[in-house]
Amino acid sequence: MTKKIFLYSVFACCVIGAIFFFVYASIATKKSSAVSETSVTPPAPPFQVKPFVILIVPGHDTNTGGASYKNLYERDLVVDVANDISVIMSKDPDYKIIIARDKQVWTPVLANYFLNDKQAILDFKNQHQIADKIRIASGQEKVIPDAAIHSTADTKTAIELYGINKWADENDVDLVIHLHFNSSQRKNPNLPGSYHGFDMFIPDAQRANYAASRVIAEDIYTQLQKKFEPETLGSTFNSLYEDQSLIALGASNTLTKPAVLIEYAYIYEKMLQASTSRAQALEQMAKQTVVGIMNYAGSTKPIEVN
Ligand SMILES: [Zn+2]
């Protein structure tokens, strides 16, 4: 008996649903034909439903860490590039930019998250690391040696970086992009080193966020290469590295969203030393990054770049 009533209800709902659908479809058709009589409808961008949300993370912390050379600090330069990217992209309603921090503080939503969700972030990190070890031990995942030497994250930095991954997955972020400037070991830190050029890092091919990260990274790389030299020359993305252990890219499978880490240049490079050429270089890095992202996201409104 109960089953019968249930089936009748399902049937009634289907009928009512179908009526609504046909009425709505007919109104929608009338609406679109009314619009098309008076104007030309532009092609719809792929992310019409919501803006493409980009979380830009200027590398390191507000007042510690990162490369430095003379009076230049990586942790400040990356904020300048993040701001330049935001200024350009914020003009387009198809994009929403969140910058993780400025030169003084983390953006309030992340600062509160690090503080209030500290234990949850540490649990998240530990659970993922344990699961990753099990995958490696059972042969489901291969250990890939790092392409570069990474500094070890202390607990505070680990909370921030794993916290960013957790927050990005919970908050509808479409792309996480980490900005850095490089440095190299040398005898006299007051003299420039011998390395130069940009490098980029993406998650390794075993990660869930690998495929999209690679496509975006190649789009950005192609643009950057128009104005800057990659560290390792070549046309086949020689300076784009897959990396398994960078937390920023989702180490231990802690990030499902695409992620790219850019080392724009070595901090002692000549273009960054004088303030005028530095401002131009940072602006150009931002512009080319924007075009790369837009090429991926498929904006119908390409921007002017010089
Ligand atoms: Zn860095």
Residues whose N, C-alpha, C, O or C-beta is under 5 A from the ligand:
A	BS01	ZN	G59 G66 H180 F181
